[in-house]
Amino acid sequence: MLEVARQRATAAGVTVELVAGLAQEAARTGAVAGRRFDKIVSSLVFHHLGEGSKRTVLRTMHGILECRNGRVIILDWGAMPGILTRLRFLPVQLIDGFDNTRANVEGQMPELLAEAGFRVIATPWTFETVFGPLATWVADGNGSVASADKGGEA
Ligand SMILES: C[S@@+](CC[C@H](N)C(=O)[O-])C[C@H]1O[C@@H](n2cnc3c(N)ncnc32)[C@H](O)[C@@H]1O
């Protein structure tokens, strides 16, 4: 996957640094330590993480986001209300795990984002799929705990 990304970056004429690793270990392994980013994008990764790891990754993201103008953009499975939607989602849960997908299914992503210090400013797209809805959350770092976390910088 990194090789494909490298080829695409080269074709697009952009210079990128590609680092392989587990998101929940990013802060510890130093891949992002001491750096700040304007944009953090995550596509279809969060439903692979248990609730503890979701919290760890969101905290890491918050710690490295440039709060003033930065944005985090997450695409993942959204809330699955109703028994029929839950049944449609069952194959995903059987493959990716019930624990990992629980917070998604129960619509807790906005709550987890807020807990990490994010302020959800838009939910621009929902994609209906055969397995259920995919949702997007766009947030900045200026949630209620953000100022305290970053020494009032937000
Ligand atoms: C469903 S694929 C999505 C791939 C791609 N991001 C996309 O949107 O097409 C899930 C991806 O999450 C990655 N992944 C799963 N657990 C992860 C973790 N703990 N840290 C980082 N990446 C993880 C897998 O390696 C896989 O590439």
The ligand as a Gaussian input file, in Angstrom:
#p B3LYP/6-31G(d) Opt

LIG

0 1
 C      -10.558000      -0.984000       5.436000
 S       -8.850000      -0.639000       5.186000
 C       -8.880000       1.050000       4.686000
 C       -7.733000       1.375000       3.780000
 C       -7.657000       2.814000       3.306000
 N       -7.387000       3.718000       4.423000
 C       -8.909000       3.203000       2.560000
 O       -9.692000       4.005000       3.061000
 O       -9.119000       2.679000       1.489000
 C       -8.315000      -0.575000       6.854000
 C       -6.874000      -0.158000       7.006000
 O       -6.636000       0.101000       8.372000
 C       -5.340000      -0.317000       8.668000
 N       -5.262000      -0.515000      10.118000
 C       -5.937000      -1.411000      10.873000
 N       -5.617000      -1.285000      12.168000
 C       -4.697000      -0.287000      12.229000
 C       -3.957000       0.305000      13.296000
 N       -4.107000      -0.117000      14.550000
 N       -3.119000       1.320000      12.992000
 C       -2.969000       1.755000      11.732000
 N       -3.627000       1.229000      10.681000
 C       -4.476000       0.218000      10.931000
 C       -5.156000      -1.586000       7.867000
 O       -3.802000      -1.854000       7.668000
 C       -5.861000      -1.225000       6.591000
 O       -4.957000      -0.631000       5.698000

